[in-house]
């Protein structure tokens, strides 16, 4: 039982439990037993913090069904190993080396020395952000829905936003709140910080604490922090600009809004496509250019150690810098005056190629099983599933059972990770002392 297999099977175990719970009569608003495939699809989407759903969550599930869904999202956002390790610590169990290794690989952390303090800070950070979002969203939902429903809506959507899941209790998601600055900026605030990762948040907190202490220590930001923050800001600004210019003349999305609301809606779309899944505009009415921009942003995704998916910002930056080094004729990849190790470059290439292959296979299979659906919506749905985004053009409910199983598998592979899943299947590589001779070949 290797670490990758522990993580992969752990997610499957949580999905199985979630499926059984969502099938029970008390989970459904009708009080009857639920359909197994629908429950499996919803549980997988929740644990993989995706947000795709074949039913209207706010109407189909009872309060308890929605509560179970929120817990599954929380487990999926924190990660199976994080939750398991936290429970072991609470129960007083010994924290073994294998547990530390599994936690490190689950969080994509660089070392295991500070695994337990990191775990405690993750739980505390999650609670602070989700409770802050809850209190701020009360000012949005309570005036419209009353205290009872408003409290639940604020809590549910705060949990989903920070964990980068797109489940909404309103039939139109957040389209009716496209004019609400408070909702737009609270939700995007939670999505961004949840997607950047706990290590970035912790590093920023330590920097601020040292800055304002009586004897501040000089603390430089790590390369990881610089890469994640700079790439995230660049993609957010670029995404907002591209969404605005592809949709501002589209009567189905931005054209009916005034200019400030157009900018706010474009900003929200730029943020949410990077693995959150909420929407304030109709994704089914996007132009071809808008769909393409959204697909690219979904594929790129959030950052390692966060609650989002995609190929991650660090992967993009490594590949970009590697390309720049190749064009400059250099044999090393430099980022912020630091040399990137070769194993990380190979991992980035593997993530890109593996993700591309999974998306291509899933798209082809669904296109063959449902030829009546156009290619663009299918590709959008598959990328949304793999990048654990949750956005849809509206075809999710019309998928056949075979297509739903394909989407379920795609969500699982996107959440666990292509490389980790292959490592779980193939096992740990066997050590070898053989070195092969080099030989050149033509490239490009």
N, C-alpha and C positions, 0 to 999 in steps of 0.2 A: 504494500500500500504506500505508494510514493506520495509526496506532497501534492503534485498536480492532480493525482487521482482522488486524494482526500478532498480537495477543493471542488473538483468536478462533481463527485458523488454527493458532496454536501449540498450543493445547489439543487441537484436532482431530488434529494431527500426533502428539502424545504418546499420545492415545487409540488411534490407528491402530497405532502401534508396539506398544503394550501389548496390543492385540487379537491381533496376529500372534504375539507371544511366548507369550501364554496359550493359544494354539491348538496349540503345538508339543507333541509327545509327552512330552518330559522335564518339562513343566509339570504334567501330569496324573498322578494316582496310578496310573491304569490303564496308563499308557505308550502310549496311543493318541492319535490326533489329536482335538482338541477341536471342539465345535460352534461355528461362527462367531458365532451370535447370543449364545450364552452367554458367549463370550470378550469380545464387544463390550460386553455388559451389565456384566460384571465390571470390565473395563478402564475404562469410563466412570464407573462407581461409584467406582473407586479414584482416578482422576485428579480427579474432582469431589469427592473426600473425603466420599462419602456413606455407603457401607457396606451398601447394599441388595445382596442377592445371591439368585440363583435356585438356587444350590447350597449345600451345606454346605462352606464353604471349607476347614475343617480336614481333611475326608475326601476331597473332590473333587480338590484340588490337592496335588502333591508338595511337598517342601521347596523346590525351585527355583521352582515356581509360586507358592508363598506368599512367597518372597523377592522375586520380580518384583512381586507385588501390593504388598508393603511399599514397594518403590522407587517404584511409581506413586503410592502414597499420599503419599510424601514430596515428590515432584515437584508433585503437586496441592496439597499443603498450603502449600509454599513459594511456589507460583505458577510458571507456565511462564517468565515473564520474569525472575523472581528467579534461578531455576536457570540459565537461559541466560546471564544477565549474569555470574553467578558463574563459569561455565565460561569466558566470554570473558576475565575478569580472570585466571583461573588460567593460561590459554593465552597471556597477554600481549597480547591484542588491544586495540586502542584503543576506549575507551568513548565512543561518539559521542553527540551531542545527542539523536538519535532514540532511542537506547537509554535515555538518562536519562528522556525523556518517557514511553516505554513502561513503564519501571520505576515511575515516579511514578504513572501511571494504574493499573497493576496492583496497586500497594500502596495506592492511594487516598491517597497522601501529598500534603501541601499545597505542597511545593516540590521543586526538583531540585538545589539547591545541595549538599546533603549526601547525595546518592543513594548514592555509593560507600561512605562510612562507615556509612550505614544498612544497606546490603546486608551488609557484614561483620558488623555487630552482629546482624543477623537470623540469619545462619548460626551465629554463636557462641551466641546465645540458644537457638536450636533444639537445638544439640548439648548444651548444659548441661541443659536441661529433660528431653530425651529420655534422656540418660544417667542423670540423677537418678531418673527414673521406672523405668528399667531395673534399677538396683541395688535400689531399694525393692521392686519386684515380684518380685525373686529370692526374698525371704522368703515370698512367697505361693505361687509355683509350684514352686520346687525341692523343698520338703518333700513336696509331693503328687505330682510328676511325675518327680523325679530331676534330676540336673544337666543332662544333654543336652537333654531336652525342656523342662525348666524354664528354661534359659537362652534358648532360642528363644522360648518363650511370653512371657517377660518383655520381650524386645526387641521382638517383634512388637506386643504390646499397648501398650507404651509409645509406639512410633511412631504407632500408630493413635489413641491417646488424645490426644496433644498436637496431632496434625493434625486432630482432630475427625472422624475416620472411625470407623465402627462395626464394622469387620470383626473377628470373633472366631474363634478356632480351636476353641472348644468348641461342641458341638451346641446347648447351651442358652444360649450367650453367657456371661453371668456369673450366671445364676440360681442355680447351685450355690454361689456365693460371696456370697449375699445377707447372710450372717451375719458376713462378714469385714470388720472395720473398716478394716484396712490396705488391702485392695484397693479398697474403696469410696472411701476418702479420697484415695488416691494417684491413682486414675483420675479422680476429679472434680477434683482439684488440677490435673492436666495439661490436662483439658478446659477448665477456666475460664481458665487463663493462656494457652492456645493460642487461645481464642476472643476474648480481650480485645484482642489485637493487639500487634505488636512495638513500636509507638511508645509504647504505654502502659507496657510493661515497661521500655523504655529510659528513659522519663521518670522512672519510679519509681526505677530504679537510679541515675540522675544525682542525684536528690533525696537518696537515702540516702548516696551518696558525698560530696556536699557537706555534708550534715548532720554526718557524722562525721570530716571532714577537719580539719586543724589550723586552717585559715582558712576556715571554711564561708561560702559565698556564699549570699545570700538567693535562693531559687529558688521562684517560685510555680508551681503546677500550671496547665497550660493548660486552656482550656474543654473541649477534646476529652477530656483525661484525666478531668476532673470529671464530664462527661456519661457517659462509658463506665463508669467505676467505680460511680458512684451508681446508674445505671440497671441495671447488672448485678447489684449487691447487692440492689436492690429486687425485680427479677424472680426471683432465686434464692430469696429468702425467701418471696415471694408464691407462687411455683410450689410450693415445699415444703408450704406451708399448704394450698393448693388440692388438691394430689394427696392429701395425708393425709386431708382431710375428705371427698373424693369416693370414696376407696378403703378406708378403715380398716374398713368393715363388709363388704367384698367378699371372700368366701372364696377367690376365684381369684387374689387379689393380696396385700393387706396383712393381712387378718384372721388367718391362721394364725401370723403373727409376733408376738413379744412387743413391748412398746411401744418400747424403744430401737431394735429392728430395724425397726419400722414407720417411725419418724422417719428412720432412715438410708436405708431404701429410698425413702421419699418425697423425701428430699434428692437421692439419686442420680437418680431419675426427673426431678426438676426441672432438674438440671444437664444430663443427657444429652439431654433433649428439645430443648435449645437448641443443636442441630446435631452431637451426637456419635454417637448411634446404638447405644451399648451398653445393655444392660438387665439388671436383677436381678429384675424381676417380669415376668409374662407379659402382653405388650401386647394379645394376643388376648383376654384375660379382663377387660380394663378395662371399667368401667361407661361409660355414655354420657357422664356428666359427666367422668370421667377422660379419655376420648377427646377430648372438646371442649377440656379444659384443655391436653392434650398438643398438639393441633393449633394452638392459639393460641401456645403457647410455641415450637413449631417455626417457625411463621410469623414470629415476632418475631426469633428467631435470636441471633447473636453480635454482634461489633463489627467495624467496618472495619479492614482491615489485618491481621486475624487469620485463622485457618484455618477459621472457621465460616461459615455461610451465613445465610439468612433476610433480612429487610429491614433488619436491623441496629439496634442500640440507639440510634445517633445519629439515624437516621430517625424512630424512635418519639418521641424527645425533641423534635426539631424540630417534628413534627406536633402533639405535645401542647402545646408552648409557643405554636405558631401558633393552635391552638384557644382556648387561654386568652386570648391577645391579642384574638382576635375577640370573645370573650364580654365582655371588658373594654372593648371599643370602641377599642382601640389600633391604630395603623397600622404598628407595627414589632414584630418578634418579639425578645424579650429573653431571654437565657440567661446566668445568672451575671454579670449587669451588663455583658453584651456584646450588641451587636445582630447578629442573624444575617442575612447577606447574602441578598437576594432570589433569586439563582441557586441557593443551597443549599436554600431553601424549595421552589422549583420542582422541583429534583432529588428531594427527599424525596417530593413529591406524585407525581412520575413513577414513582419506585421502587414506591410503594404501589399505584398504579393498574395499572402494568405487571405486577407480581407477581400481583395479584388476577386480572387477565385471563388470564394464563398458567395459573394454577391452575384457573380455571373451565373453560377450553377443554380442558385435559388430563382433568379429571374427567368432563366431558360425553362426550368421545371414548371413554374407557375404559368408562363406564357403558353407552354404546351398543354397544360391541363385546363386553362381557361382562355382560349384564343379570342373570345368575344371581348375581352378587356384590352384596351390600348396598351402599348408598350410603356409610355411615360408614367401612368399611374402605377403599373406593376413595379417598375424600377424604383419609383419613389417609395412605395410600400416596403420593398425589400431592404433598401438602404436605411429606411427609418427603423425597421426591425433589427437589422444587424448593428446599427449604431446606437441602439436602445433609445431612440428618440420618442416615438409614439405619435408623430404627425401622420396624417392620412388624407388622401384626396377624396375619401368617402367610399372606397371599395372594400373595406375590411369586412363589413357585414355580408357582402355578396360572395365572399370566397367559399369555394367548395371545401369539404372536409380534407381532401388531399392538400389543397393550397394552405389551409390553416395549419396542418402539420408541418408543412415546409416553413411557414412563418415562425412557428413555435421553435423548430430546430435552429432557424436563423437567429432568433432572439437569444437562445441559449448559447450558441457559439459566440455571438457578439459580446455577451456579458462575461462569460468565462474567459474568453480570449482564444484566438486561433492557435497561437503557439503553445499556450498552457494546455489546451485540449489535445493537441497532437502529442505533447509530452506525456499526458496522462494515458493516451492510447498506446504509444510506442514504448513508454518506460524511459528510465534514465539512460543516457548514452553510455556505452561501454568504453572504458579508457583504453587508449592504444598508444604505442610508442613508435608507430610507423609514420615517417615523414615522406611525402611524395615529392618528386622533382617538379619544379615549376615549368610552365610552358605558356607562351603568349598565344592569343587568338584575337581575331578582329572583332571589335565591338563598335556599334553605332554606324 
